[in-house]
């Protein structure tokens, strides 16, 4: 059986470290690996699949649907293939999904303490690609992804947004399936979904890839959505406090060592060793051009940096910009 780009849940999207151990008879696996390698070293745009909110109460589900369809101004497409638009469609959809009954049953103990807490009634999954991706093709790939993952199981609806710098689709999924099972989303689930979504995008003719950050030589771990959005507005107290601490450490002689740095360095060492093994295997197989591209890709990796080190870099860039502006003002 051909190996999928993403293996079973819980395993990496693409484990470059195993490439050199592939047997000669496993040609389909080698072919899948090579296709993934070509996309990765070419820095093909990476898909993004994330869970951003949802709702634990019926009122919240209605409000969330109103937010993503801009109070009925945008078309909302359902799992049954219908298109809804206009005032009041959100409450009608919530009623059709029978979220009132789900809310009555969706109770779970709260960390062993007394009293129940509401479980999620709907999940909000965001599917996106970088700027320049054709929105209609992104929407078509999102429909295919949703149908494959949730069709005839979980009720869902999706909306295309094009009002930001990159097109994205909000996919709202009912947490409890028609068969009564609950959708639990883990990191491994998101890895699998990224691979599937990238596959559907490529079927639409869009260059798309799905790999782990470490395999691409990226060490940055993004802040949580709320922190990131607040930082863009200059309102993130968490980020402001962290920047202040980093600046104080720099003035005091340098950043303090963190346990995460050693882990980043070791991960990078393992990844580079895996890429080198893959390059040598390809060279031995007569694919020297691809091997050279891999070595060029390795050479282009930036050093692995912790979040504090990245913030220190941004502070340095900001300070240098301010100094250039002051010099420019003095010379006028």
C-alpha positions as CSV (number, residue, x, y, z in Angstrom):
1,X,0.0,0.0,0.0
2,X,1.4,3.5,-0.8
3,X,2.5,5.4,2.2
4,X,0.6,8.6,2.8
5,X,2.5,11.9,3.1
6,X,1.3,11.9,6.8
7,X,1.5,8.7,8.6
8,X,-0.8,7.5,11.4
9,X,-1.9,9.8,14.0
10,X,0.8,10.6,16.6
11,X,3.7,10.3,14.1
12,X,5.4,13.2,12.3
13,X,4.0,14.5,9.0
14,X,7.3,13.8,7.4
15,X,10.1,12.1,9.3
16,X,13.2,13.0,7.3
17,X,15.3,11.0,9.8
18,X,14.0,7.7,8.5
19,X,14.6,8.3,4.8
20,X,18.0,6.7,4.7
21,X,16.6,3.5,6.2
22,X,14.0,3.0,3.5
23,X,14.4,-0.4,1.8
24,X,15.0,-0.6,-2.0
25,X,11.8,-2.6,-2.5
26,X,9.6,0.0,-0.9
27,X,9.5,2.1,-4.1
28,X,6.2,3.7,-3.4
29,X,7.4,5.0,-0.1
30,X,10.5,6.4,-1.7
31,X,8.5,8.1,-4.3
32,X,6.2,9.7,-1.7
33,X,9.3,10.8,0.3
34,X,11.0,12.3,-2.7
35,X,7.9,14.3,-3.6
36,X,7.8,15.6,-0.1
37,X,11.5,16.4,-0.2
38,X,11.2,18.4,-3.5
39,X,8.3,20.5,-2.0
40,X,10.2,21.1,1.2
41,X,13.6,22.2,-0.2
42,X,11.7,24.4,-2.7
43,X,10.1,26.0,0.3
44,X,6.6,25.4,-1.1
45,X,4.0,27.4,0.8
46,X,2.9,25.6,4.0
47,X,-0.7,25.1,4.8
48,X,-2.1,26.3,8.1
49,X,-4.8,24.4,10.0
50,X,-5.6,25.6,13.5
51,X,-8.5,25.4,16.0
52,X,-9.5,29.0,17.0
53,X,-12.2,29.1,19.6
54,X,-15.7,27.6,19.2
55,X,-18.6,27.7,21.6
56,X,-19.7,25.9,24.8
57,X,-23.2,27.4,24.8
58,X,-26.0,27.7,22.2
59,X,-25.9,31.5,22.5
60,X,-22.1,31.4,21.9
61,X,-22.6,29.2,18.9
62,X,-25.0,31.6,17.3
63,X,-22.7,34.6,18.1
64,X,-19.8,32.7,16.6
65,X,-21.7,31.9,13.4
66,X,-22.7,35.6,13.2
67,X,-19.1,36.6,13.5
68,X,-17.8,34.4,10.7
69,X,-20.6,35.2,8.3
70,X,-20.4,38.9,9.2
71,X,-24.0,38.9,10.4
72,X,-25.4,37.2,7.4
73,X,-23.5,39.2,4.8
74,X,-21.2,36.4,3.7
75,X,-22.3,33.0,2.2
76,X,-22.3,30.2,4.6
77,X,-22.0,26.7,3.0
78,X,-23.3,23.7,4.8
79,X,-22.5,20.0,4.8
80,X,-25.7,19.3,2.9
81,X,-24.4,21.5,0.0
82,X,-26.8,24.4,0.6
83,X,-25.7,28.0,0.7
84,X,-27.2,30.3,3.4
85,X,-27.1,34.1,3.5
86,X,-29.1,36.7,5.3
87,X,-30.4,37.7,8.7
88,X,-31.3,35.0,11.1
89,X,-29.7,32.0,9.3
90,X,-27.3,31.4,12.3
91,X,-30.1,30.6,14.8
92,X,-31.9,28.5,12.2
93,X,-28.7,26.4,11.6
94,X,-28.1,26.0,15.4
95,X,-31.7,24.7,15.7
96,X,-31.3,22.3,12.8
97,X,-28.1,21.0,14.4
98,X,-30.1,20.5,17.7
99,X,-27.4,22.1,19.8
100,X,-29.9,22.6,22.6
101,X,-30.0,18.8,23.1
102,X,-26.2,18.6,22.8
103,X,-25.8,21.4,25.4
104,X,-28.0,19.5,27.9
105,X,-25.8,16.4,27.5
106,X,-22.4,18.0,27.1
107,X,-21.4,18.0,30.7
108,X,-18.1,16.8,32.2
109,X,-16.4,16.9,35.6
110,X,-14.1,19.9,35.9
111,X,-10.6,18.7,36.9
112,X,-12.0,16.4,39.5
113,X,-13.7,19.3,41.3
114,X,-17.4,19.4,42.2
115,X,-19.8,20.7,39.6
116,X,-19.9,20.2,35.9
117,X,-18.6,22.4,33.2
118,X,-20.0,22.7,29.7
119,X,-18.1,20.9,26.9
120,X,-17.7,22.4,23.5
121,X,-20.8,22.4,21.2
122,X,-18.9,23.5,18.1
123,X,-15.2,23.8,17.1
124,X,-13.9,26.5,14.8
125,X,-11.2,25.2,12.5
126,X,-9.3,27.7,10.4
127,X,-7.9,26.6,7.0
128,X,-5.6,29.1,5.4
129,X,-2.8,29.7,2.9
130,X,-0.4,32.7,2.2
131,X,-1.3,35.8,0.3
132,X,-1.8,35.2,-3.4
133,X,-3.6,31.9,-3.1
134,X,-6.8,31.9,-5.3
135,X,-9.7,32.2,-2.8
136,X,-12.1,30.1,-4.9
137,X,-9.6,27.3,-5.1
138,X,-8.9,27.5,-1.4
139,X,-12.7,27.3,-0.8
140,X,-13.0,24.3,-3.1
141,X,-10.2,22.5,-1.3
142,X,-11.7,23.3,2.0
143,X,-15.1,21.9,0.9
144,X,-13.4,18.7,-0.2
145,X,-11.4,18.4,3.1
146,X,-14.5,19.0,5.2
147,X,-16.5,16.4,3.2
148,X,-13.7,13.8,3.6
149,X,-13.2,14.4,7.3
150,X,-16.7,15.0,8.5
151,X,-19.3,14.1,5.8
152,X,-22.2,12.0,7.1
153,X,-20.7,12.2,10.6
154,X,-20.4,15.7,12.0
155,X,-22.6,18.6,10.9
156,X,-20.5,21.5,9.6
157,X,-20.6,24.8,7.8
158,X,-17.9,26.9,6.3
159,X,-17.3,30.5,5.2
160,X,-14.6,32.1,3.0
161,X,-12.9,35.2,4.3
162,X,-10.9,37.4,1.9
163,X,-10.8,40.6,4.0
164,X,-7.3,40.0,5.4
165,X,-3.9,39.8,3.8
166,X,-4.3,36.0,3.3
167,X,-7.5,34.1,2.3
168,X,-8.8,31.6,4.9
169,X,-11.9,29.5,5.6
170,X,-13.7,29.2,8.9
171,X,-15.0,25.7,9.3
172,X,-17.5,25.3,12.1
173,X,-17.9,21.6,13.1
174,X,-20.5,20.3,15.5
175,X,-18.6,18.6,18.3
176,X,-20.9,15.6,18.7
177,X,-21.4,13.4,15.6
178,X,-24.8,12.2,14.3
179,X,-23.7,8.8,15.8
180,X,-23.1,10.3,19.2
181,X,-19.3,10.3,19.3
182,X,-17.4,13.4,20.4
183,X,-14.7,15.0,18.3
184,X,-11.6,15.5,20.3
185,X,-8.9,17.5,18.6
186,X,-5.2,16.8,19.5
187,X,-1.9,18.0,18.0
188,X,-1.7,14.7,16.1
189,X,-5.2,15.4,14.7
190,X,-4.0,18.7,13.4
191,X,-0.9,17.2,11.8
192,X,-3.1,14.7,10.0
193,X,-5.5,17.4,8.9
194,X,-2.7,19.6,7.6
195,X,-1.5,16.7,5.3
196,X,-5.1,16.1,4.1
197,X,-5.7,19.8,3.4
198,X,-2.4,20.1,1.5
199,X,-3.4,17.2,-0.6
200,X,-6.8,18.8,-1.5
201,X,-5.1,22.1,-2.3
202,X,-2.6,20.3,-4.7
203,X,-5.6,18.7,-6.4
204,X,-6.8,22.2,-7.1
205,X,-3.5,23.1,-8.7
206,X,-2.2,25.0,-5.7
207,X,1.4,24.4,-4.5
208,X,1.0,23.3,-0.9
209,X,3.1,21.5,1.6
210,X,2.7,20.2,5.2
211,X,5.8,19.6,7.3
212,X,6.9,20.1,10.8
213,X,8.6,23.4,11.6
214,X,11.8,21.6,12.8
215,X,12.1,19.8,9.4
216,X,12.1,23.1,7.6
217,X,14.7,24.6,10.0
218,X,12.2,26.8,11.8
219,X,12.3,27.0,15.6
220,X,9.7,29.8,16.1
221,X,6.7,28.7,18.0
222,X,3.9,31.2,17.5
223,X,2.1,32.9,20.4
224,X,-1.4,32.0,21.2
225,X,-4.0,33.7,19.0
226,X,-5.2,36.1,21.6
227,X,-1.6,37.2,22.5
228,X,-0.7,37.6,18.8
229,X,-3.7,39.7,17.9
230,X,-3.2,41.9,21.0
231,X,0.5,42.3,20.1
232,X,-0.5,43.6,16.6
233,X,-2.6,46.2,18.3
234,X,0.1,47.0,20.9
235,X,-2.2,45.7,23.7
236,X,-0.5,42.5,24.7
237,X,0.6,42.9,28.3
238,X,2.1,39.4,28.3
239,X,4.3,40.3,25.3
240,X,5.1,43.8,26.7
241,X,6.2,42.3,30.0
242,X,8.3,39.6,28.2
243,X,10.0,42.2,26.0
244,X,10.8,44.3,29.2
245,X,12.4,41.3,30.9
246,X,14.5,40.4,27.7
247,X,15.7,44.0,27.5
248,X,16.7,44.0,31.2
249,X,18.6,40.8,30.8
250,X,20.4,42.2,27.8
251,X,21.4,45.3,29.7
252,X,22.6,43.0,32.5
253,X,25.1,41.1,30.4
254,X,23.0,38.8,28.2
255,X,20.0,36.5,28.1
256,X,19.7,33.9,30.8
257,X,20.1,30.3,29.6
258,X,16.9,28.3,29.3
259,X,16.4,24.5,29.1
260,X,14.5,25.0,25.8
261,X,17.7,26.1,24.1
262,X,19.5,22.7,24.5
263,X,16.4,20.9,23.2
264,X,16.3,23.2,20.1
265,X,19.9,22.6,19.4
266,X,19.6,18.8,19.7
267,X,16.5,18.8,17.5
268,X,18.3,20.8,14.8
269,X,21.3,18.4,15.0
270,X,19.0,15.4,14.5
271,X,17.1,17.0,11.6
272,X,20.3,18.1,9.8
273,X,21.7,14.6,10.2
274,X,18.5,13.2,8.7
275,X,18.7,15.6,5.8
276,X,22.3,14.6,5.2
277,X,21.4,11.0,5.2
278,X,18.6,11.6,2.7
279,X,21.0,13.6,0.5
280,X,23.6,10.8,0.5
281,X,20.9,8.2,-0.2
282,X,19.7,10.2,-3.2
283,X,23.3,10.8,-4.4
284,X,23.9,7.0,-4.3
285,X,20.7,6.5,-6.3
286,X,21.9,8.8,-9.0
287,X,19.9,11.8,-8.0
288,X,22.8,14.2,-7.5
289,X,20.9,17.3,-8.4
290,X,18.3,16.7,-5.7
291,X,21.0,15.9,-3.2
292,X,22.7,19.2,-4.0
293,X,19.4,21.0,-3.4
294,X,19.1,19.4,0.0
295,X,22.6,20.5,1.0
296,X,21.8,24.1,-0.2
297,X,18.6,23.9,1.9
298,X,20.6,22.9,5.0
299,X,23.0,25.7,4.4
300,X,20.1,28.2,4.3
301,X,18.7,27.2,7.7
302,X,18.8,30.0,10.3
303,X,20.3,29.1,13.7
304,X,17.7,27.7,16.1
305,X,16.5,30.4,18.5
306,X,14.4,30.4,21.6
307,X,11.5,32.8,21.8
308,X,13.5,35.1,24.1
309,X,16.4,35.1,21.5
310,X,13.9,36.0,18.8
311,X,12.5,38.9,20.9
312,X,16.0,40.1,21.5
313,X,16.6,40.2,17.8
314,X,13.5,42.2,17.3
315,X,14.5,44.6,20.0
316,X,17.9,45.0,18.4
317,X,16.3,45.7,15.0
318,X,13.9,48.2,16.5
319,X,16.8,50.0,18.3
320,X,18.9,50.1,15.1
321,X,15.9,51.6,13.2
322,X,15.4,54.2,15.9
323,X,19.1,55.1,15.8
324,X,19.1,55.5,12.0
325,X,16.0,57.7,12.3
326,X,17.7,59.9,14.9
327,X,20.8,60.2,12.7
328,X,18.7,61.1,9.8
329,X,16.9,63.9,11.8
330,X,20.3,65.3,13.0
331,X,21.6,65.6,9.4
332,X,18.5,67.5,8.1
